[in-house]
Amino acid sequence: MSPRQDSAPDRLTSYFRSDEKIRSRSVSRIVLSGMVDVPTPSARLLADWDREISSRMILEAGDVEPLPLARARVRWPDYGLCVQAADEWTSAQGLPGILAASDVALMACRGARYHHDGLQYGSAAFCNLFLSEDVGLDVHFPATGVRIPLRRGTVLIFDTCQPHGVIRRDRDSFNEADFPSDQDNVQIFLTWELPIGNPEVARSLGIEFDIIPPTALLHDEEQILLDDAPAMVCPASGRWHRSL
């Protein structure tokens, strides 16, 4: 799928930490996505994930939580094939070797409230590889209208500062009632933190750095500004609004 943008972007600025200093950058509206061939997780591995989610963690509707990757790899002989598939896809996007140099985690979500991750990961882009079957959910980027169906093998790269959520395919907003715990509505995925300062990552997402001169920076902490004011995302709609 090709990158998609619309013509009326919000004026957003990310203040992010780089080598213990705060820098400014643009917020990309580009989403790179595609499909790769990854093996179906084994019944043993799926059962282990189900036990983890039901008994060892509290995964409420809208939550995104980590799963123990090291333990999963013991029961996951095809883990290397999944990483290889993602690596070949990212290489085809002009990012050879980027995954090997990036931190990886295993995550689970029961849908996802609209949010951005710029307060913790403003110095990164995310690369996500979904491992679960299609249960009628999309990842939605409301600022651009991009919707990507989630199924086994869906892979995407996006700016951590861009609002996103996981919602039902027949919805345009997030509602906790759409994700009852007695239904199959959990998505499990691998996620890599790609360094936004990597020239090829920045090029792929069209990131511009130091859009506010360092001498003119008004803040000394990581945050997102909307028209020069601190901003938050509505968890139901994904719309930006100024912080009070």
N, C-alpha and C positions, 0 to 999 in steps of 0.2 A: 504494500500500500504506500502511496506517495505521501510526503509531508503535506499537511493541509493547514491553511491559515485563513482568517477572515480579515476584513479590511478596516476594522475599527478597534484596534487594540487599546486596552487600558494602559495608562502611562505608569508602568510598574518599574520599580528599581529594587534590586536585591542588594542588601548590605551583607557581605559574607566575610568569613575569616580566612585569611591567606597568610601563612607564615607568621602567625600571631598578630597580624595587622588586619584592619577592616578595610575592605575595598568595595567598590560598587560595580554592578554589572546589570545588563539588561536581563529580562525574563523572557525566555524563548516560548513561542507558541507552536513550535514545530513538534510533531510526534512522529517518530519513525516506528513503523510496525510491520509485521509479517508473520508467516507461519513456518515452523520448522518441524521436522519429523523426530519426535521423541517417543521412546517406548512407554507403554502403559505401566505405571507402577505396579509392582507385584501385590497380590492379595495380602501377603504378610506385612508389607510396608504400609499399605492402606489401612490395615487393621491397627497397626502401631500408631499411625497418625490419628485415627479415630479415638483410640484410648487416650492419647495425649490431650486432644481437644476436649474430650468429655470428662476426664477425671483429673488431669493435672493442671489445666489452665481454664480460665473463665473467658470464653470467646462469645461475647454478647453481639447482638446485631449492630453492625457498623464498625466493629473492632478489627484492627489489624495487629496481629501479635506474632512474635518469633516462635519457631519450633526448633528443637535441638538438632542441628545439622550433623554434628559429629556422630550422634547415635544413629541417625537415619542412614548415614553412609555405610554403617556396618551391615545394614539390611538392604542396601540399595546397589546391587551390582551394576545397574545401568546408569549410575550417577555420572560416570565419565562420558557416556554417550550423550547425556543431556547437556553437559558443559560443552562438549565438542560441537553439538548442533548450534548452540548459542554462539560459540566462538566463530564458527564458519559464517553465521549470519552477520555478526558484528563486523567481521573482516570484509564482507561484501558491502557493508555500509561505509567502508573507508576507515575502519577502526581495528586494524590487525593487532592482535596481542593485547587488546585493552582489558579483556576479562582476567587474564592471568595476573595483571598488575592491580586488580581491584578487589576490595573486600566483598565477600559473598555471604548471604544469609538465606535461611529457609523461613518462609512466612506463611501464615494462614489468615484468611479474612472471611467473615460472615457478612458479605457486602462490605461497603466502606462508606462512612460519612464523607461528604466533600471536605477536603482539607488540602493544605499544601505542607511541604516538609522543609521549607526554606529556613526555619528557625534553627533546625538541627543540621540540615544537609544543604545549606546554601552553596557550599563549595563542590557540590556533586550533581550529576545527573543519575537517574535510575535506569538500569536495564533489567526488565522483568521477564522471566520465562515461566509461563503457566503450565501446571502439570495435571490439573484436574479436567474432567470431562465437561462438556457444555451442559450447564444447568439453567440456561436462559438469562445469564448475566452479561452486562457490558461494563467495561471501564469507560467512563464519560469525562470529557474535558469540557465543561460548560462554557468557558470563555470562547472556545472556537467551534463548538458543536461536534467535535470529533467523538465518535463512539466506536469502540472496537469490541467485537464479540469475544468473550473469554471461553476458550476451549483448549484442550491439550495441544501444546505446541505454539500457542500465541506468544509472540515476543515483541517487546516494544522498548523504546528509549525515549525519555522525556525529561524536561527540566523539573527538578524537585520543587521549584517555586510555583509551578503552574497548578492551579486547583484541579483536583481530580477526585472521582468517587467511583464506587462499584455499585451499580443499581440494576434493577430488573429491566429486561429488554423492552418491556411494554410501559416503562415509566420514564418520566423526565425529571424526577427528583428522588432524593433518598428518604425512605420511610422505614423506621424500625420494624413496623408491622409486616413488611414484605419479607422478613427473614426470621421466621419462627425456628426455634431450636430443634423441632421435631421433623424438619424437612432437610433435604439434601441441598444446601445452599452455601457450602464452604468451598472456597478456592484456595489451593495451595500453590505457591510459586517460589522460585529462586529469584533473588534480587541482588544485583551488583551495584556498588557505588562507584560510578565512573567519575574521575576527577575533572571538574569543569574547566580547570586551568590547562588541561591537556589540549594542545592546539587543534588536534583533529576532532576531539569532542566538541570544543567550542565552535569549530567550523561547521560541523554537522548540524548543530542546533542554532547557528547564527547568533552566538553570544557576542556582545560587545562589552569590553571591560573599561573600568574607570570612566564611566559615563558622567560621573560627578568627580571633578578633580580632587585628588586626595586632600589638598589644602582647604577644600570647601565642604568636606564631609561634616554632617551635622550630628552624627550618631556614632557611638563607639561600641555597639553591640549588633549581633546578627538580627536582621528583621527585613520585612517587605514594606516598601512605601508605595502608596497609591496617590498620585498627584502630590508627592512630597509629604504625605501624612501616613503614619503607621496604619496598616490595614489588616483586616481579618476576613475570613471566608465563612459565609453562612453554611452550616453543615447540612442543611436540607436542600438548598438550591445551588450552592457553589458560587454564588455571587460575592464579589468583593464589596466590603464596606469599610469605612474608616473606623478605627478603634476609638472608643470614648476616652 
